[in-house]
Amino acid sequence: LGRAALLPSSFIAPRRSPRRSPQLFVGPSYPMVVVSAPGKVLLAGGYLILDRPHTGTVLALDARFFSAVEMRPPAAAALPGEVEVSVASPQFGELRHYVYSSGPAGEDASLRPTAGTAAQPPNRYVEVPLLYAITAARALAAAAAPAGSEPVPPPPPLALEVTLAADNGFYSHIAELRARGLPLTAESLASLPPLLRPAAGDNGDVAKTGLGSSATLVTSLVAALLHTLGAISLPEPGGPPAAAAAQPKSHEREERELAMLHALAQVCHCAAQGKVGSGFDVCAATFGSHRYCRFSPATIQPLLGLAEGAAPPPALLLGAIGSAGRAPALDHEAEPFQLPPGVEVMMADVCCGAHTPSMVKSIQRWRGEDGAAKGLWSRYASQSARLQASLRRLAALHGRYVADGRAAQWLEALARLGVPEGERGRGLSRGV
């Protein structure tokens, strides 16, 4: 139900569980760290989730975004405090190069593209996580130094190679299925080679499926950077590497580091978007399926007031994301949730995306201008709360069946739910 996982494997090879997020994979010699984070679907609470105290029920999906980070020796000319970063996105045929620099504690940080990259359009969903995550790692290391110790020396130069990839589910592949003569079914989509290059439409844009690719990119990249730089240590359910086995990590520390990752990913995603969204997509990418109540925008608003491209002041950043002795400032609520066996969510590719900010503005304008909006909005909120409560009761009912040793009877009982009483003797073909 949405906890990080460390598994020995090669890049992008393993099959993933949609209910664990983010997942961490490392190569046999541990030179590369690969983190994946799941996409999402908002099952209930659309638009309501923007306003506290309304909630939404969010499901994590099996479509995952991957971020790989590998350390390399820096160039001979690299200076202390510099980090050379290359970012490759093979699915989109992109390669970018940057140089990060800062003081020992992340002060005076900057991220500048090299000559070739400077000519490309900026990618805020890559550049903001790079700038913020490396700064956070250095600030956290400096904050952990004992009081009265010697000043932290400038970090040695470093080089990082980043590779980004996304599962096919994040993009529309209807054109690919038609080109292969395959029917438009889920089975056909599953048969396609993994990590296909998305096809662009006539306007040059790639058709997305709305599963939260930007949130999963940001979350997986932040997690991979923080883990590589030693700021957090994502847990390993299959058994830790030898270096980590000597220092078993407490559950409390694991939860604290995951909360820190979530807070930094929220800050980065909001900074990349230029606004404070609800955050349910980043929360799902970090914690998996859950019932969500958004954080108060004021908790990170100071960081949103920075000039575009400006680095966050370390003290301001740590105030938002927390540190070893301080919890993150975010006041969200995330209650784990899981659909019981026999209940499925069917997704459809409508071959077009949606511009969420425009849709949100339309809803807000309607609520402010239409006299009937207040009553309708109140009824909608009430029905959404009832739906979410029913889903939780259904999950609890399944738990009781399992606890009573009646798991084998669950699907039969589930199939009878909602069937009119006069039809209950006619078999279970209706299902749910």
N, C-alpha and C positions, 0 to 999 in steps of 0.2 A: 504494500500500500504506500508506495512512494518513498522509498529510502534509497540513498546512493548505494551502489554496489561496485566492488573492485574484483575483476575477474581476469585471470591470465589468458590472453588471446591476442590475435593479430587484428589489425585495423579493420573494423566493420564486418568481420567474419561471423561473429556469433549471432544466434537468433535471440531476440529480445522479448522480455515480458512487458506488457503495457502497464503493469501495475507497480513497476519499480522505476524510480526516476530521481536524479539522473543516474545512469550506470557508467562505471568506469572500467575500461579495459586497458591492459598494458601488455606490451610485447614480452617475449620470453626473457630478454636481457634488460627489460625495463627502461629502454631509451625513449620510448614514446608513451604518452598518456592519451587515451581516447575516452571522451565522455559523451554519452548520448542522453538526450532528454526527449520525453514524449510529447506529441501533439495533444490537442484537447478538443472537446466538444462541450458546449454549455447546454446541459440537459434541461435546466429550468432556471428562471431568473434573468432572462434577457433584458437588458437596459435597467431593470430594477437594481442589478448588482452594482451599478454606478453610485448608488446612494446608500450610505449606512442608515439604518441597521438592516436593510434588506439583504437577503442572501441568495446565492445561486448554487446549484449542484453541478459540479464539473467532473467530467469523465476523462481520464487519461487514455490515450489510444495506442495502438501498436505501431503507428508511424513515428519514427524517431529521427532527430537531427544529431549529427555527429560532429564533434570538434576534436581534432588530434593536435597535440602540441609535442614537439620534439626539440630537445636542447642540442645545439651544435656549437663548435668552437667559433668564437667571433672573428671577424677580420682583424688583421694585424694592426690596422689603423684605428680600431675602436677605442674609445676613451672610457675611463672609469665612470660608472653610472649609466652607461649607454646599453640599450638592448636593441639589437638588430632583429627585426621581425619580418618574416615573409609569410604571406597568407595566400594559399592556393585554393581555388574552388574549381576542381576539374569539371563538374557538371555544367558550369557556366563559362568554362574556358578563360578564367580570370587568374591573374597572378599579381599581387600587390606587395610592395616593399615599404617598410617604415623604419624609422629610428626613434626609439623612446629614450628620454634622458630625464633624470631628476637628481635631487640631492639624496643623501643616505636615508632619510626618513620619508621620501616621496615628495618633498617640498620642491617648488619651482619645476614641476613636471611639464613635459611637452611630448607630443607625438607628431612627427613631421614625415610626410611622404617623401620618398626619394624622387629623383627627376622623372623617371618613367611613370611612376604611380601618380605623381602630381597632375599629370595630364588627364587622368581618368576621373569620372564623376566620383565624389566622395561616397563612402558607404558607412553611414553613421552606426549601423548595427554591428559593424566590425570594429570601427575606429574607437567608438566610445568604450566598449568593453576592454579593448587593449589598454587605453589610457587609464581608465578607472581601476582595472584589476591589478595592473602592475604597481600603480600608485598605492593601492590598498595593501598589497603584499608587503611593500617596503614600509609603509606606515605601521602595519601590525607588528612587523619584526622589531621596529624601533620602540614601539609601545611596550613590547614584552621584555625589553632590556631592564635589568635590575636598577632600581633608583641609585644614583650616585656612581654608576659605572662609567667607564670611559666613553667619550662620544663615538657614535657608530661611524666607522670609516666608510668612505665611498665604496659602493658595491663594485666588484670587478665587472668588466664588460661581458656581455652574454648575447647569444644568438638563439632565436626561437623560430622553428618552422611550424606553421599552423596549416592544417588541411581541414576543409569544411566539406561536408556531404550530407544529403538529405534523402530519406526514403521516398519512394515514388508517390506515396499517399499525399504528400504536401502539394502536388501539382497535378493538373488535369492531363491525363494521357489518353483521352478519347481519340485524338488524331492518330496516336501510335497504334491503338487497338484496331482502328479502321484500316490503317496501312498494312497491318499484318493479317487482315481478314478475320479478326477474332470478334466474337459477340461482345456486346457491352455488358459484361457481368463481372462480379467480384472475383470469380474464378479466373477469368481471363486476365484481369489486372494483376492477380497474384502470380500468374505465370510469366510476367514480363521480367527481363533481367533487372537486377537491383540497381538502384542509383542511376537511373537513366537521365540523360540531359533533357530538361523540360523543353517542350516546343513553344516557340513564341507565336503569338497571333499576328494578324495583319498589321497591327499597330506597334509591333515589336515587344509588347508586354507578354510576360509569362502568365498563363492562367493558373491561379492558385485555387486550392480547395477550401481555404479558410480554417485550417487546422492549427494555426498559430506558429508559422515557420519563423517569424522574427523573434518571438519569445523563446522558442526552443534553441535557435541559434545563439541568442544572447546568453541564455542560462547555461548551455553546454560549453560555450567558449569561456565564460567567466569561471566555471567550475574547473575546466582543464587548466586554465592559467593559474588559479589559486593553488591547485594541487601540485602542479609542476614546480611552482615557486615556494612550496612548503608552508603556505599560509593556512591550508586546511589539509586534512587527510581523509579522503572519502573511504568509507568502510568496505571491507572485503568479506562477504558471507562465505566464500569458499576457502578461507584461510589466508592470512596476511603473508606478504613476502617476508623473508627472513629478517630484513632490517626492521620491519614494523612489528614482528612477533615479539621482540624483546621489550617492546613498550606498548602493552595492550591499552587500548583507549576506552575510557569509560563511556557509558551510554549518555551521560550528561554532556560530556565534551562533544560527542558525535552530534547530539541534537543542537548544541550551541553552534557548531561549525556549519551545520546544514542551514540553521536560521541565518547565519551570517552570509552564506552563499545566496540564500533567497533574497535577503535585503539588498545585497550588492547587485544582483541581477535585476531586481525591481528598479533600483536607482538608474542602472545603465539603460534599461529599456525605456524608462520615462525620458531620460536625457536624450536618447536617440530619437524618440518620437517628438520631442519638444513639448510634451505635455504629460500630465499625470493621468494615466488611465486607471481602470479598475484593478488591474493586476492579476485577474484570475488565471490568465494564460501562463504567466510566469510562475504563479503558485502551483499550477498543475504540472509544469515542467520540472519543478523542484520536488514536490511532495506527492504527486500522483493524484488519483481520484479523491475528491473531497467536497464538503459543503463549505462554501466560502463567504466570508463577510469582508469587504474591502478595508484597507488601511485608510486612515485619515490623510488626505493629501498634504496637510500642513507638516507631517512628519518628515517629508523629504523636499518640501517646497524650496528651502534655501539653496539646495543644489541645482534646482531648475532655473534659478535666477542668474546663473553664470553665463558669460558670453559664449557663443557657439565656438566649440573647439577648445575652450579654456579647461585647464586641469582643475579638478576639485582640490581645495585646500585639505591636507591630510586630517586636520582636527575636525573639520566639518564632515568629511567622509566617514571617519570612524564614529562620529556622533550618530550618524544615520544607520550604519551597518553593525555597530557594536565591536567589541574586542574581547579579550580573554576575561576581563572583569566587568564587562558591561553588556547588557542585552541590546539587540537592535531596537531602533526607535519605532519600527512599524508596529501598529496595533491591530493588525488583521486577525481574523479567526479562520482556522482551517481544520475542520473536523473530518477525519478519514471516512471514506464512504466506498462501498463496493456493491455493484449489482449482483444479486444472487444468481446461481446457475439457472439457466433456462430463460433468462431475460437478456435480450440482445438489443443493441442499438444499430439500426440499419442506416448507413450513410449513402448519399447519392451525389455523384459528380454532376453539377449543373453547368459545368464548362464555363464558368465566369466567376470572378471574385466579387467582393463587396468592399466598398470603401467605408470602413467602420466610423471614422470621425465624421464623415458627412451624414451618415445615418443617425448618429448620436445627436448631431446638431438639429436634424429634422425633428427628432423626437422631442428635444428640449424646446424647440420653437413651438411645436404643437401644444405642449403642456402649458406654455406661457400664453398662447393666443386663443386656444379653443376653450370656451366656457364649460363644455362637457368633459374636458380632459381629466379634471380632478376626480370626478366620480368614477370614470372608467379606469383610471390609473389605480385607484384604491381597490376596485374589484379585481383588477388584474393581479395586484400584489397579494390579495387574499387567496386567489386561486393558485398562484405560484407557491405560496407557503403551504397550501393543502397538498399540492402535488409532491413537494419535497418531503413533507411529513409522511405521505403514503409510501414513498420510496424507502424511507428509513424504516417504516413499520414492516415493509416487505422483507428488507434485509434482516431485521430482527426476527421475523417469523422463520426465515430460513435457519438462522442461528439456533432457534429453539428445536427445530427438527433435527439438526445435527447433534445437539446436546442430548436429545432424547433417544438417539440411535435410530432415527427414522429418516435418514438422509435419502435412502432408496425410494421413499414415498413422496419426496419433495416435488418432483416434476409432475406427478399425478395431481397433487394438491394444487400446484401452481396453475395447471391447465384448467382447473375448475373455477379459478377466481375470475369473476366477471361474467361467467356463463349464466344466463337466466335460469332460475330455479327449475322451470319446466323442461329445460333441455339437458339437465345434468346427467340424465341416464342414457344419453345418446352417444357416449364416447367422448374422446378427448381430442378430436380432430381440429377443433378451433384453436387450441393452444392459447397463447397470450400474445 
